[in-house]
Amino acid sequence: MSPSARMPREQRRTQLLETAIPMFTQNGFHATSMDDIATAAGVTKPVLYQHFASKEDLYDEVVKVTGQRLIEGIAELADFEGTTLERVRAGLGGFYQLVTEQSALRLFTGHEQVSEQISARVSGVLDEMAVSLATVLLAARSMTDEQARVIGRAMISLTQSTAAMLDGAAEPDRGQILDTVTVLAVHGLTGFEPRPDASVAGTVSPAADASHPGTGR
């Protein structure tokens, strides 16, 4: 069946969405027109508008669909067999892999400002991701629901920043970035040895056992 052939409504909507996702995520909202999407999908612009009232409406759906895929990826961390350090490292790397495979880095790392509605959608997706991560945390650690949500949101913010760093780094440096952020996420600053000549006021806490992301619980 050619792209322009008649399709059931839901199938056509899915096809239009899947066409729009890489165009929006690679080129951005402002540089992508509805004409571009319609042409790529092999339909007329009126057909596109039958399914999405505006470009912003279509972009909103792209964020929603892509975000759901990321949320599902986070939920899968509960099935990861390994230490906490290994699980966190896999989660950081997995998020980066997901957003780059979907070309979604622009959507979820603040690269593009579209409107208050879209910002609210992105924030909502990030909150859902935090809740999904909190569920994983609660399955492994004794903490309150509120603590899990706070830590989940903080971890998602850290994950966003890590994905942006990985995107701008040379391939040989990515492993070091993942290792460093993993130790920070799991052990905090005590994941790094104190300096014997520390020149800060107060006491510098001793280091936790965090010599390598493949060790520890």
C-alpha positions as CSV (number, residue, x, y, z in Angstrom):
1,M,0.0,0.0,0.0
2,S,1.5,3.4,-1.0
3,P,1.6,6.1,1.7
4,S,-1.1,8.1,-0.1
5,A,-3.5,5.1,-0.3
6,R,-6.6,5.2,1.9
7,M,-5.9,3.9,5.4
8,P,-8.1,3.3,8.5
9,R,-8.1,6.6,10.5
10,E,-6.1,5.3,13.4
11,Q,-3.5,3.7,11.1
12,R,-3.2,6.9,9.2
13,R,-2.7,8.9,12.4
14,T,0.0,6.6,13.6
15,Q,1.7,6.9,10.2
16,L,1.7,10.6,10.4
17,L,3.0,10.6,13.9
18,E,5.9,8.2,13.0
19,T,6.7,10.5,10.1
20,A,6.7,13.6,12.3
21,I,8.8,12.3,15.1
22,P,12.2,12.2,13.4
23,M,11.5,15.4,11.5
24,F,10.6,17.4,14.7
25,T,13.3,15.8,16.8
26,Q,16.1,16.2,14.2
27,N,15.2,19.6,12.7
28,G,13.2,21.2,15.6
29,F,9.7,22.6,15.8
30,H,10.3,25.9,14.1
31,A,12.3,24.5,11.2
32,T,9.7,21.8,10.4
33,S,6.5,22.8,8.5
34,M,3.3,21.0,8.2
35,D,4.0,21.0,4.4
36,D,7.3,19.1,5.1
37,I,5.5,16.5,7.2
38,A,2.6,16.1,4.7
39,T,5.1,15.6,1.8
40,A,7.2,13.1,3.7
41,A,4.1,11.2,4.7
42,G,2.8,11.2,1.1
43,V,-0.5,13.0,1.9
44,T,-1.9,16.4,1.3
45,K,-1.8,19.1,4.0
46,P,-5.6,19.0,4.5
47,V,-5.3,15.3,5.3
48,L,-2.7,16.1,7.9
49,Y,-5.0,18.7,9.4
50,Q,-7.8,16.2,9.6
51,H,-5.8,14.4,12.3
52,F,-4.0,17.3,14.0
53,A,-5.6,20.7,14.4
54,S,-2.2,22.5,14.3
55,K,1.5,22.0,14.2
56,E,1.7,22.6,17.9
57,D,-1.0,19.9,18.4
58,L,1.1,17.4,16.4
59,Y,4.2,18.3,18.2
60,D,2.4,17.9,21.6
61,E,1.5,14.3,20.5
62,V,5.1,13.6,19.4
63,V,6.3,14.6,22.9
64,K,3.6,12.4,24.5
65,V,4.3,9.3,22.4
66,T,8.1,9.6,22.6
67,G,7.9,10.3,26.3
68,Q,5.9,7.1,26.9
69,R,8.6,5.1,25.3
70,L,11.2,6.6,27.7
71,I,8.9,5.9,30.7
72,E,8.6,2.3,29.6
73,G,12.4,2.1,29.4
74,I,12.8,3.3,33.0
75,A,10.3,0.8,34.3
76,E,12.4,-2.0,32.8
77,L,15.3,-1.0,35.2
78,A,13.4,-3.1,37.9
79,D,14.3,-6.2,35.9
80,F,18.0,-5.3,35.6
81,E,20.2,-7.9,37.3
82,G,23.2,-6.3,38.8
83,T,24.4,-4.0,41.6
84,T,23.0,-0.5,42.3
85,L,26.0,1.1,40.6
86,E,25.5,-1.1,37.6
87,R,21.8,-0.4,37.5
88,V,22.3,3.4,37.7
89,R,25.0,3.3,35.0
90,A,22.7,1.3,32.8
91,G,19.9,3.7,33.4
92,L,21.9,6.8,32.6
93,G,23.3,5.1,29.4
94,G,19.9,3.7,28.6
95,F,18.2,7.1,28.7
96,Y,20.9,8.6,26.4
97,Q,20.5,5.6,24.0
98,L,16.7,6.0,24.0
99,V,16.7,9.7,23.3
100,T,19.4,9.4,20.6
101,E,17.7,6.4,18.9
102,Q,14.5,8.4,18.9
103,S,16.4,11.6,18.1
104,A,14.6,12.9,21.1
105,L,17.4,14.7,22.9
106,R,15.9,18.0,21.7
107,L,12.5,17.2,23.2
108,F,13.6,16.4,26.8
109,T,16.8,18.3,27.6
110,G,15.4,21.9,27.1
111,H,16.9,22.4,23.6
112,E,13.7,23.8,22.2
113,Q,11.1,26.3,23.6
114,V,7.8,26.1,21.7
115,S,5.0,27.3,24.0
116,E,3.7,27.1,27.6
117,Q,1.5,24.2,26.5
118,I,4.4,22.2,25.2
119,S,6.6,23.1,28.2
120,A,3.8,21.8,30.4
121,R,3.7,18.6,28.4
122,V,7.4,18.1,28.7
123,S,7.3,18.8,32.4
124,G,4.5,16.3,32.7
125,V,6.4,13.6,30.9
126,L,9.5,14.2,33.1
127,D,7.3,14.0,36.2
128,E,5.9,10.6,34.9
129,M,9.5,9.5,34.4
130,A,10.3,10.5,37.9
131,V,7.3,8.5,39.3
132,S,8.4,5.5,37.2
133,L,11.9,5.8,38.7
134,A,10.5,6.3,42.2
135,T,8.6,3.0,41.8
136,V,11.9,1.3,41.0
137,L,13.6,3.0,44.0
138,L,10.8,2.0,46.4
139,A,11.1,-1.7,45.3
140,A,14.8,-1.6,46.3
141,R,15.1,0.9,49.2
142,S,13.3,1.8,52.4
143,M,12.0,5.4,51.9
144,T,8.8,7.3,51.9
145,D,6.8,7.9,48.7
146,E,7.6,11.6,49.0
147,Q,11.3,10.8,49.3
148,A,11.2,8.5,46.3
149,R,9.4,11.2,44.2
150,V,12.0,13.9,45.2
151,I,14.9,11.6,44.4
152,G,13.3,10.4,41.2
153,R,12.8,13.9,40.0
154,A,16.4,14.9,40.9
155,M,17.7,11.8,39.2
156,I,15.8,12.6,36.0
157,S,17.3,16.1,36.0
158,L,20.7,14.6,36.5
159,T,20.0,12.1,33.7
160,Q,18.9,15.0,31.3
161,S,22.2,16.8,32.0
162,T,24.2,13.6,31.5
163,A,22.5,12.9,28.2
164,A,23.4,16.4,27.0
165,M,27.0,15.9,28.1
166,L,27.2,12.6,26.3
167,D,25.8,14.1,23.2
168,G,28.6,16.7,23.1
169,A,31.4,14.3,24.0
170,A,33.8,12.3,21.9
171,E,33.2,8.5,21.9
172,P,36.3,7.7,24.1
173,D,35.1,10.2,26.8
174,R,31.5,8.9,27.2
175,G,32.5,6.0,29.4
176,Q,34.3,8.3,31.8
177,I,31.3,10.6,31.9
178,L,29.0,7.7,32.7
179,D,31.3,6.4,35.4
180,T,31.7,9.8,37.1
181,V,28.0,10.6,37.1
182,T,27.2,7.1,38.3
183,V,29.5,7.4,41.3
184,L,28.0,10.8,42.1
185,A,24.4,9.6,41.8
186,V,25.0,6.5,44.0
187,H,27.5,7.8,46.6
188,G,27.4,11.6,46.3
189,L,30.6,13.5,47.0
190,T,31.8,10.7,49.3
191,G,32.2,8.6,46.2
192,F,35.5,10.5,45.7
193,E,38.5,10.4,47.9
194,P,39.1,13.5,50.1
195,R,42.2,15.5,49.5
196,P,44.8,15.2,52.2
197,D,45.5,18.9,51.8
198,A,41.8,20.0,51.6
199,S,41.6,23.8,51.9
200,V,37.9,24.1,52.9
201,A,36.5,24.9,56.3
202,G,35.0,22.1,58.4
203,T,35.4,18.3,58.1
204,V,35.7,16.5,54.8
205,S,33.8,13.2,55.1
206,P,35.7,10.0,54.3
207,A,35.1,8.3,50.9
208,A,32.5,5.6,50.4
209,D,33.5,2.3,48.8
210,A,33.0,3.6,45.2
211,S,36.2,2.8,43.4
212,H,34.4,1.6,40.3
213,P,30.8,1.6,38.9
214,G,30.9,-2.2,38.7
215,T,31.2,-2.5,42.5
216,G,29.1,-1.7,45.5
217,R,25.4,-2.2,46.2
